[in-house]
């Protein structure tokens, strides 16, 4: 990230300004080393996201169930026996 900023902006800014831009541009990448989500590092989180969304997508189908109706039927079956 910082290398791209340096080579892309070196003709437009001075050395001091460009060095601060490189530091600020690399800061988000450095901050990823301190992020933990559900016990996973940022790299593990990114890999888990890519696997779940792109490599192993699942089609989830919703089937509605009426638990009250099932409980009544179960109760009627028990009483009928």
N, C-alpha and C positions, 0 to 999 in steps of 0.2 A: 504494500500500500504506500509506504513512505517513498519507496524507490520510484514508483510511478508518479507521485506528486513532484518529486525532485526533478526528474527528467522532463516532465510535462510543463513545469512552471519556472524552470531555472532561467529562461530568457526574459521573463516578465517581472521578476522580483529580485530584490537584493538577497545576499547570503543570509543575513540575520532573519529577515522576514520569512524566507524560504525554509530555514531550519525550524522555525516555530510552526509553520504550516505542516511540515513533515511530522513533527512531534504530535500535533493535534490530529493529524490524519491517521497516525498509528495508534493513538490512544484507545479507540474502540476495540481494535484487535487485541491489544494488551489487556484490556478490561475483561475480555472473554475468559481469560485464565482464572479469574476470581469468581465467576458465576457458577453456582451449583443449583440445580433444580431437581427435586426429588432424588437427591443423592447422585445425580449424573453431572459430569462436567459438560461444558458447552459442546465439545466435540461429540460426546456420547449422545447428547440431546439432539444435535443436528443429524446424526446417523439414525437415531430412532425415528425422528420425524420423516426422513427420506425413506426409510424402510416402510413405515406405516402408510405413507401417502402415495408413493410411487412404485416401490419394488414389490410390495405384497398387499395391494389394495383388496379390500373385501367389500362385497356388496351386502349391506345390512338391510334386511327386510323386516318391516314391522308387522307383527301379527297381534291384533288386538285380542285380549282375553277379558272376559267378564268374570271376575273372581267371585262376585256375589252370586251369579247364575251357577257357577260350578259348585260353590258351597251349598246352595240349595239343592242341586241335583245329588250331591254326595249325601246330604242329610236325608233326602227322600229315599235314596237307595238303602241307607242304613235302617231306616224305619220300615221299609218294605221287606227286609230280610227276616 
